């Protein structure tokens, strides 16, 4: 998790923390939906998770922070799934 450091912009830190919480919430919702048979709903939830991941990645880039490899892999996974089930 990100920690505020001396000289860090508190607003930027708060924005990144908020975006990270959005990712966690989207992951939880998608995980619960995986047990359902409604594939259309799962596709929409994947798109929402990808949007949250992309927003966080963009915010990291604006902050000059590197994108963790695991996060990059997750983004690539959901982009690769696209509209597929």
Buried (B, 14 or more C-beta within 10 A) or exposed (E): EBEEEEEEEEEBBEBBBEBBEBBEEBBEBBEEBEEEEEEEEBBEBBBBBBBBBBBBBEBBEEBEEEBEEEBEEBBEEBEEBEEEE
